[in-house]
Amino acid sequence: MRNQPLRRLRRRLLALLGSAALAVAGAVALPGTAHAANVLSNPGFESGGLSPWSCTGNLGSVVSSPVRAGSKALAGAVSSSDIAKCGQTVSVRPNTTYALSGWVRGSYVYLGVDGGASTWTSSPSAYSQLSVSFTTGASQTSATVYVHGWYAQGTYYADDISLDGPGGGGSDSQAPTAPGSLRSTGKTSSSVSLAWNASTDNVGVTGYDIYSGSNQVLSVSGTSATVGGLAASTSYTFTVKARDAAGNTSPASNAVTVTTDTGGGGGTGFKQAAPYLYLGWGDPPSATSVMSATGVKWFTMAFILSSGGCNPAWDGQRALTGGNDQAVINSIRSAGGDIVPSIGGWSGNKLGPNCSSAEALAGAYQKVIDAYGLKAIDVDLENTDEFENATVQDRILNALKIVKANNPGLRTVLTFGTSTTGPTYWGNRLIEQAKALNAGIDVFTIMPFDFGGGADMYGNTVNATEGLKNKLKSTFGWDDATAYAHIGISGMNGLSDQQELTSPETWTRIRDWSNSHHIARLAFWSVNRDRPCPGGGVTSNCSGISQSNWQFTSITAGFTG
């Protein structure tokens, strides 16, 4: 019975593909077979950008893992409402047969040409090759080839896509004119809407690429776009370039600089209720079952460590992609949620001390970002190897500065210990260096437990957070509202390692205080422990106190900032 939905999906897909399969069978016999030569641009995504590919919903990205060959591949972040269709339009010759092929990986991945043949496969754990032929019409001069996934089936990957045949348009080497009068037509704390005047071309414009600085952030077919995922109160400079079917690219438009609106509470505009979920420890529960029972949307996934040198892996052992961790993340996203990885922690072999430079560490972080198309990352600085180490602190801050510059809209979170009155010496240094190095950290999250602070966990948490707020104000020159909006709290449900008790009632008070002060983030350690075992002590799969299942997660889901 568990396989019935999958069987129904397969029958539906086969029905949809029936006409396409007939088109494939007929295409092979048609005349005008082309000489083999790949007419696609950026077929293996080795440029590091999408152009001239365009993806629906801005759901496509270029990743460094998993790849079939070379160093880059396409990732399509399929959602429940968008198949992440990525296409490229090229010039072709009329009445000519073309061979389309590509390597794909994922659950129900399609390769085809608009208005013509397509094929598909389900290869979730390894790349497999898809091939299909089509013949152009008697007067056809352009074709759009595509790859896409299927609704709610998780991220797919594609690499080394080839369209073999003669290029169309003769010797078209004339680029379109530059788009004119680029302007902002609206903005929020996290998005900017743009419009421009159309370019002209001797054959025809097929698309426009939008750039933020030197980074391409979006490709569209029309003369307007909205760039999302931006940071609040931040200045962005945009330009646009036009493309034609032959791959010629126009000069850049005029530049327009836009500052996004102030977020809620005068800060980052970033709000996240994200309790920790640890898949390598403590009888991990079903993430989607917890989501259904509590309404929580985000999880902080623990822990990314070094698998040797400057190589990231879950627990330092499990590959970033292709395993259970990715399957769980895909299921969370399919259920409408998302994750932020926790990089570091108290124990294990950390990336910070193992990567030789900020640039190398940024490269390790980028592998994690690329693997999942992340919106945020959290670096958990603890112990003497990272938190109480000035060299590693600075390396982490500089690495986060690099990835933030390379990933517009990415939010960066630091998590670290505290005293009952605010940051310790090392916490103060971390904040001061974040300012000095202009690291652009979005959220400073404290862990107000295991400080031997006695029984008043509500009072100690509030006092520690107020101490952090005052430090942020004095360091960055912020007002109260802006400082609160850069703060996170990560507690420990039930009994802490030092037997400090945070009850559901206390955690509810902490959540309500957090909402009233409009902080950015609320988390706790951990969902694995969010189960009752009164008198059970401090264990990996329960809280040590009397409570209902997922009670702390339900409380946390009520955090709105």
C-alpha positions, -999 to +999 in steps of 0.1 A: +000+000+000+029+024+006+038+022-031+003+030-045+009+069-047+041+063-066+024+039-090-003+064-097+023+090-104+041+068-128+008+060-147+001+097-149+036+105-162+033+077-188+000+091-200+015+126-203+045+112-222+025+091-247+023+117-274+059+127-268+071+091-272+053+089-305+070+121-316+104+106-308+097+075-328+086+095-358+114+120-356+142+096-363+128+088-398+125+124-409+149+140-434+179+164-431+200+147-405+225+172-391+263+170-389+272+165-352+282+197-334+269+210-301+251+242-307+243+249-271+262+275-251+274+267-216+263+231-220+281+219-189+276+250-168+313+254-164+310+292-167+298+291-131+266+310-142+233+300-158+235+323-189+222+317-215+199+292-197+168+306-181+149+288-153+113+293-141+107+307-106+144+316-103+148+280-091+179+271-111+215+274-098+250+262-107+265+238-082+299+221-077+284+189-064+271+165-076+286+168-111+288+143-139+320+157-154+340+189-150+335+210-120+299+224-123+264+212-129+228+226-129+206+222-099+168+227-102+151+233-069+117+218-077+088+229-055+053+218-050+041+244-075+070+247-099+090+221-119+121+243-122+121+242-160+155+255-174+157+262-211+180+276-237+169+290-271+192+285-301+192+292-338+184+261-359+180+252-396+146+243-410+137+207-419+168+193-401+170+165-375+188+173-342+200+149-315+194+162-280+211+144-250+221+152-215+230+136-181+205+140-153+201+129-117+169+131-096+134+118-093+115+122-126+137+144-147+128+154-182+147+165-213+130+178-244+123+206-268+094+230-266+065+220-288+082+187-297+097+155-283+108+148-247+120+119-226+124+113-189+140+091-163+140+086-125+176+082-113+177+097-078+211+085-068+233+086-100+236+104-132+220+087-163+219+098-199+188+109-217+186+111-255+159+122-279+158+134-315+135+160-332+132+175-366+126+212-372+097+225-392+099+237-428+104+274-417+116+269-382+147+290-373+149+286-335+142+260-309+141+260-271+155+229-254+148+223-217+153+201-187+130+200-157+119+180-127+085+171-114+063+187-087+074+180-051+100+154-062+130+172-049+160+189-064+173+175-097+207+179-114+217+181-150+251+182-167+267+181-202+236+188-223+242+185-260+222+195-290+240+181-320+234+197-354+242+227-375+238+261-360+211+283-376+211+319-386+240+315-410+269+336-397+250+357-372+276+375-351+257+407-344+249+413-308+216+429-296+216+465-286+219+473-249+187+473-229+176+509-223+164+529-193+169+503-166+149+514-136+135+502-103+097+499-103+093+488-067+111+474-037+106+456-003+129+447+024+139+415+005+132+422-032+137+448-060+115+450-091+131+462-123+120+472-158+138+482-190+133+491-226+136+462-251+168+456-270+168+451-308+186+425-328+190+417-365+174+382-359+157+385-325+162+388-288+156+356-269+162+366-233+177+390-207+202+383-180+200+404-148+232+411-128+238+422-093+273+436-095+293+409-114+269+381-104+241+369-127+211+365-105+182+360-129+173+353-165+139+362-181+123+365-215+105+397-210+115+433-201+108+432-163+118+411-134+118+409-096+150+399-078+142+383-045+162+369-015+179+402-008+190+416+026+171+445+042+186+480+043+212+470+018+224+487-014+224+466-047+236+477-081+218+460-111+225+459-149+208+439-176+222+423-208+202+409-238+209+376-257+200+364-291+195+328-304+230+327-317+244+333-282+255+369-289+253+391-258+246+428-257+266+454-238+252+461-203+224+485-197+228+515-176+234+506-139+207+513-113+214+513-075+186+504-051+186+502-013+161+477+000+136+487+026+142+483+063+131+450+076+108+443+106+123+460+137+147+480+118+171+451+111+177+424+086+141+414+079+151+378+086+129+358+109+134+321+116+120+296+141+144+267+135+149+240+162+179+217+158+174+183+142+204+159+143+202+129+119+233+112+133+222+109+169+194+105+194+168+084+175+160+112+149+122+116+143+105+120+109+110+157+101+078+158+081+058+142+108+071+168+133+062+195+108+027+182+104+022+179+142+036+213+151+035+237+122+072+243+123+087+251+089+125+255+095+151+231+110+187+238+120+204+206+107+234+195+127+264+192+120+287+199+091+322+189+100+355+181+082+358+147+066+395+153+063+412+186+056+389+213+042+362+190+030+327+194+044+305+164+053+276+156+076+292+145+110+325+145+090+314+112+075+283+114+053+284+129+019+265+162+014+244+148-014+229+114-024+223+101+011+197+102+039+206+138+048+197+150+014+165+129+013+153+144+046+161+179+033+142+172+001+112+159+021+112+190+044+112+213+013+085+192-004+064+198+027+069+236+024+098+240+048+135+246+046+167+241+065+198+260+077+229+238+083+248+241+115+285+241+107+307+233+137+294+226+172+311+215+204+329+183+193+344+167+162+368+178+135+358+213+125+363+231+092+375+263+108+409+250+120+413+226+091+410+250+063+442+269+057+428+303+048+396+323+047+394+317+010+397+279+014+371+279+042+347+300+020+352+273-006+341+247+019+311+267+029+302+272-008+301+235-014+274+233+013+255+262-001+257+248-036+246+213-025+212+226-013+207+261-028+207+275+007+191+307+019+211+308+051+240+291+069+248+290+106+283+286+120+283+273+156+315+284+172+323+265+204+353+251+223+389+262+221+395+251+185+372+277+170+354+300+195+384+306+218+409+310+190+415+345+175+430+332+143+401+308+136+375+334+146+389+358+120+391+331+094+355+323+099+344+359+097+364+366+065+350+334+049+315+344+057+322+378+042+333+361+010+303+338+006+279+366+014+295+386-015+293+356-038+257+347-029+234+377-029+206+374-004+224+347+017+219+352+054+247+344+078+243+333+114+268+330+142+260+309+172+281+309+204+280+306+242+272+333+267+273+343+303+242+352+323+249+389+316+259+388+280+288+378+258+320+366+273+355+379+264+355+357+233+319+366+224+328+403+226+358+398+205+338+379+178+313+408+176+340+435+175+359+416+147+326+412+128+324+450+127+361+455+121+362+431+092+329+443+078+317+406+077+280+416+073+267+390+099+229+389+099+222+372+132+243+368+164+227+338+183+236+331+219+231+298+237+218+308+272+224+275+290+252+255+306+264+287+322+258+274+358+232+301+361+209+285+386+171+279+383+159+311+367+163+302+331+138+329+319+155+357+338+190+345+328+180+342+292+166+377+291+196+392+309+220+375+286+201+387+255+199+422+268+237+421+274+241+410+237+218+438+226+239+464+244+271+450+229+257+452+194+245+487+200+279+499+213+298+481+186+277+489+155+260+521+166+226+506+162+194+516+180+175+491+202+152+479+174+180+472+150+201+454+176+172+431+186+166+423+149+202+409+147+198+386+177+190+350+180+183+327+210+191+290+210+180+273+242+181+238+255+147+221+262+142+203+295+173+196+314+206+211+303+240+193+307+243+212+340+208+202+351+193+237+345+156+233+339+138+250+310+101+238+312+075+243+285+061+271+305+095+288+307+101+283+270+067+298+262+077+329+282+110+331+263+092+328+230+067+355+239+096+378+251+114+372+218+083+381+198+077+412+217+113+424+212+113+413+175+145+393+175+155+374+144+158+338+154+146+312+179+160+277+182+166+250+208+186+218+212+169+197+200+139+181+183+155+147+190+151+155+227+116+170+224+100+139+240+091+131+276+112+110+300+106+124+335+135+116+357+154+104+326+183+128+330+201+144+301+198+120+272+199+122+234+163+113+227+142+129+254+142+160+276+145+145+310+111+160+321+074+155+318+060+170+286+041+160+255+058+149+223+071+179+203+058+204+228+089+227+226+088+225+188+051+235+188+059+265+211+088+275+189+066+274+158+047+303+174+078+325+170+072+352+144+096+379+154 
